[in-house]
Amino acid sequence: MAITPVKTLVAAAKAAITTLDQETAAEEVAAGRAVFVDIRDIRERMRTGFIPGSVHAPRGMVEFWVDPESPYFKDVFGQEGKTFVFHCASGWRSALTVATLQDMGFEAAHLREGFSTWEDHGGPVERPEAKSG
């Protein structure tokens, strides 16, 4: 049985979702109109750093965290009038996530190139402090 390649799913998602470039997304966050949401695994976030002020929402929990009827709902996602800009490392996982969230009726956007080029394009990165001991 043939499966639909993930590359095809990502392309379809990207064609159907709101995508913001780094500059626009950063401006929206700085103006208080948007929130960055990092869906990478916590180990990726700890290893490579993260966008300062970003919310961490593991990809496996996102749908549950944004749904007000879910026992796992997180208040941060109940903010009215905010655009939530989701990102992963390269933009594949976040594109699929945003497509699913839009299907749920949740307003979301996707950071075009993800975190992998964020710092290269001048974006600030916060690095977790190394654990002593």
Disulfide bonds with the S-S distance in Angstrom:
none
